[in-house]
């Protein structure tokens, strides 16, 4: 329990709730919304209960409630108002807040409960696109600003990965309905960020194609054996941190020289690192700015 984050700065609250520190101070002074503790040097600190309250208050404000009205409610009433206005269209925002609290407190029960509530109204694809992708983007920003540490990120991303794997397994029992091509999914050597590629695997199976998921850190020279998988094998990779920007052009050239000696295979690429590619005119190379762009091609 010592690893659970219990104290937050006003900057942490700003990052987690999307409310400017200046606004938080006004809400405290004018409406007595929060009661922070003070350090010896008079710096505000907040506990987890304050964070949860501010997340709920922010949700109500974003839903059209006036802060002057909210300030007159007690915490139980605030929670009841939040529950009463959560609808199918807006529940994703409250779910993201719940997942963030789950992450900060390593709260497995809250994560699973929130996911279960979402799954009653949404299919997995909707949950991943509408909730998990925005959540992961926020987590990336929180990590960059030192609001959370790597253990927080790993806790929640591994839970999301578990849900992905469960839903992928369900699709793997279905017989492919499209036979014109098949997909081989892999990450470059020393690349371990696989959530994006795992979701692409899910979408490929959902669209009725055959797929082989090889996973992280795959050497290029191990891929030629995959050419026997299908007469039209499409290779897909996701470059998050690897290859490094100075090596990425060489990596793509090496793919052609190693994989495409006997027949040309398509190579679909996406991820942050592709901005460093000198995109050439090779007809077998496809570059995608987002997962949605790739899905549109399936």
C-alpha positions in Angstrom: 0.0 0.0 0.0 3.0 2.3 0.4 3.3 2.6 -3.4 -0.2 4.1 -3.7 -0.2 7.8 -4.5 -2.2 9.6 -1.9 -1.0 13.2 -2.2 -1.3 15.5 -5.2 -0.1 18.9 -6.1 -2.4 21.5 -7.7 -0.5 20.9 -11.0 -1.3 17.2 -10.7 -5.0 18.1 -10.4 -4.7 20.4 -13.4 -3.2 17.5 -15.5 -5.7 14.9 -14.2 -8.9 16.9 -14.4 -8.2 19.3 -17.2 -9.0 22.3 -15.0 -6.5 25.2 -14.8 -4.8 25.7 -11.4 -6.0 29.3 -11.4 -9.6 28.0 -11.7 -9.1 25.5 -9.0 -7.9 28.3 -6.7 -10.9 30.4 -7.5 -13.3 27.5 -6.8 -11.6 27.0 -3.5 -11.7 30.6 -2.5 -15.1 31.6 -3.8 -17.1 28.3 -3.2 -15.0 26.4 -0.6 -15.1 23.5 -3.0 -11.8 21.8 -1.8 -9.9 22.1 1.4 -6.3 21.4 0.6 -3.6 20.8 3.2 -0.6 23.1 3.3 3.1 22.2 3.5 5.5 24.1 5.8 6.2 26.4 2.9 2.4 27.0 2.3 2.1 24.9 -0.8 -1.3 23.3 -1.5 -1.5 19.4 -1.4 -4.6 17.3 -2.1 -5.6 13.8 -1.1 -7.2 11.1 -3.3 -10.7 12.1 -2.1 -10.2 15.6 -3.2 -9.1 14.4 -6.6 -12.1 12.2 -7.0 -14.4 15.1 -6.0 -12.8 17.4 -8.5 -13.1 14.8 -11.3 -16.9 14.6 -10.5 -17.3 18.3 -10.3 -15.5 18.8 -13.6 -17.8 16.2 -15.2 -20.9 18.1 -14.0 -19.5 21.5 -15.2 -18.8 19.9 -18.6 -22.3 18.6 -18.6 -23.7 22.1 -18.2 -24.1 22.5 -14.5 -23.1 25.9 -12.9 -20.2 25.7 -10.4 -22.3 27.9 -8.1 -25.0 25.3 -8.0 -22.5 22.4 -7.6 -20.8 24.1 -4.7 -24.0 23.8 -2.7 -24.1 20.0 -3.0 -22.5 17.6 -0.6 -20.2 14.9 -1.9 -23.0 12.3 -1.9 -25.3 14.5 -3.8 -22.5 15.3 -6.3 -22.0 11.5 -6.8 -25.8 11.0 -7.3 -26.0 13.8 -9.9 -23.1 12.3 -11.8 -24.7 8.9 -11.8 -28.1 10.3 -12.9 -26.8 12.2 -16.0 -24.4 9.5 -17.3 -25.9 8.5 -20.6 -24.6 6.3 -23.5 -23.1 9.3 -25.2 -21.4 10.8 -22.2 -20.5 7.8 -20.1 -17.1 7.6 -21.7 -15.9 10.7 -20.0 -16.9 9.4 -16.5 -15.4 6.0 -17.4 -12.1 7.7 -18.3 -12.1 9.4 -14.9 -12.9 6.1 -13.1 -10.1 4.4 -15.0 -7.7 7.2 -14.0 -8.6 6.8 -10.3 -8.2 3.0 -10.7 -4.8 3.6 -12.1 -3.7 6.0 -9.4 -4.8 3.7 -6.6 -4.0 0.4 -8.3 -7.7 -0.5 -7.8 -8.4 -3.6 -9.8 -12.0 -3.8 -8.6 -12.8 -0.3 -9.8 -11.2 -1.0 -13.2 -13.2 -4.2 -13.7 -16.4 -2.6 -12.4 -16.1 0.3 -14.8 -15.3 -2.0 -17.7 -18.3 -4.2 -16.9 -20.6 -1.1 -16.8 -19.3 0.0 -20.2 -19.7 -3.5 -21.7 -23.4 -3.4 -20.9 -23.9 -0.6 -23.4 -21.0 -0.8 -25.8 -19.2 -3.6 -27.7 -15.4 -4.0 -27.3 -14.6 -2.0 -30.4 -16.6 1.0 -29.1 -15.0 0.7 -25.7 -11.5 0.6 -27.1 -11.9 3.5 -29.6 -14.1 5.7 -27.4 -12.6 5.1 -24.0 -9.3 3.3 -24.0 -7.6 5.2 -26.8 -8.4 8.7 -25.2 -7.4 7.2 -21.8 -4.0 6.0 -23.2 -3.3 9.4 -24.7 -4.0 11.1 -21.4 -1.8 8.6 -19.6 1.0 9.4 -22.0 0.7 13.1 -21.1 0.5 12.4 -17.4 3.6 10.3 -17.6 5.5 13.0 -19.4 4.5 15.6 -16.8 5.6 13.3 -13.9 2.0 13.2 -12.6 2.2 9.4 -12.6 5.1 6.9 -12.5 5.8 3.9 -14.8 4.1 1.5 -12.3 0.8 3.4 -12.8 1.1 3.2 -16.6 2.0 -0.5 -16.5 -0.9 -1.4 -14.2 -3.6 0.0 -16.4 -2.0 -0.9 -19.8 -1.6 -4.5 -18.8 -5.3 -4.6 -17.8 -6.3 -3.2 -21.1 -4.0 -5.7 -22.8 -5.8 -8.5 -21.0 -9.1 -7.3 -22.3 -7.7 -7.1 -25.8 -6.3 -10.7 -25.7 -9.6 -12.0 -24.4 -11.5 -10.4 -27.3 -8.9 -11.5 -29.9 -9.2 -15.1 -28.7 -13.0 -15.0 -29.3 -12.4 -13.9 -32.9 -9.7 -16.5 -33.5 -12.4 -19.2 -33.4 -14.1 -17.7 -36.4 -13.3 -19.0 -39.9 -11.8 -16.3 -42.1 -14.3 -14.9 -44.7 -11.7 -13.0 -46.8 -8.9 -14.9 -48.5 -7.4 -12.4 -50.9 -4.6 -11.6 -48.4 -3.4 -12.3 -44.9 -1.5 -10.3 -42.3 1.7 -10.8 -40.4 2.0 -8.4 -37.4 5.3 -7.8 -35.7 7.3 -5.2 -33.8 11.0 -4.3 -34.5 13.7 -5.5 -32.3 13.7 -3.8 -28.8 10.2 -2.4 -29.5 7.9 -3.5 -26.7 4.9 -1.1 -27.0 2.4 -3.5 -28.5 -1.1 -2.3 -27.5 -1.6 -0.5 -30.8 -0.5 -3.5 -32.9 -2.6 -5.8 -30.8 -5.7 -3.7 -31.5 -4.9 -3.8 -35.2 -4.7 -7.6 -34.9 -8.2 -7.5 -33.4 -9.5 -5.3 -36.2 -8.0 -7.5 -38.9 -9.7 -10.6 -37.4 -12.9 -8.7 -37.0 -12.8 -7.8 -40.7 -12.6 -11.5 -41.6 -8.9 -11.9 -42.5 -6.3 -14.4 -41.5 -3.6 -13.0 -39.2 -0.4 -14.2 -37.5 0.6 -12.1 -34.5 4.3 -12.4 -33.8 4.6 -9.7 -31.1 7.4 -7.5 -29.9 11.1 -7.5 -30.8 11.2 -9.6 -34.0 14.4 -9.7 -36.1 13.8 -9.0 -39.8 15.8 -12.1 -40.8 13.2 -14.3 -39.1 10.4 -13.1 -41.3 11.0 -14.7 -44.7 9.6 -18.0 -43.3 6.3 -16.2 -43.0 6.0 -15.9 -46.8 4.6 -19.4 -46.9 1.7 -18.4 -44.7 -0.2 -16.9 -47.6 0.5 -16.1 -51.3 -0.3 -12.5 -50.5 1.1 -11.8 -47.1 0.9 -8.2 -45.8 3.4 -7.3 -43.1 2.3 -4.8 -40.5 4.5 -3.0 -37.9 4.1 -0.2 -35.4 7.1 2.1 -34.7 6.7 3.8 -31.3 10.3 4.1 -30.2 12.1 1.8 -32.6 13.7 2.0 -35.1 15.4 5.2 -34.0 15.1 8.1 -36.4 18.6 7.8 -37.7 18.1 4.1 -38.5 14.5 4.0 -39.7 15.2 4.5 -43.5 17.8 1.7 -43.4 15.3 -0.6 -41.5 12.7 -0.2 -44.3 15.4 -0.8 -47.0 16.5 -3.9 -45.1 12.9 -5.2 -45.0 12.9 -5.1 -48.8 16.3 -6.7 -49.2 15.5 -9.5 -46.7 11.8 -10.2 -47.3 11.2 -9.2 -50.9 13.9 -11.1 -52.7 11.6 -13.7 -54.3 8.3 -11.8 -54.4 7.2 -8.4 -53.3 5.2 -8.2 -50.1 3.4 -5.1 -48.8 4.7 -3.4 -45.7 2.2 -1.4 -43.7 3.7 1.0 -41.1 2.4 3.4 -38.5 3.5 4.9 -35.2 5.3 8.0 -34.0 8.6 7.1 -35.6 7.3 7.2 -39.2 7.6 11.0 -39.2 11.3 10.4 -39.5 11.0 8.3 -42.6 12.1 9.6 -46.0 8.9 8.2 -47.6 10.0 6.8 -51.0 8.0 5.7 -54.0 8.2 2.0 -53.3 4.9 0.6 -54.3 4.9 -2.0 -51.5 5.2 0.6 -48.7 2.1 2.0 -47.0 2.3 4.6 -44.2 -0.6 5.4 -41.9 -1.0 8.4 -39.6 -3.4 6.5 -37.3 -5.0 3.2 -36.5 -8.3 4.4 -37.9 -6.6 5.2 -41.2 -5.2 1.7 -41.4 -8.6 0.2 -40.5 -10.2 2.1 -43.3 -8.0 0.1 -45.7 -9.2 -3.3 -44.5 
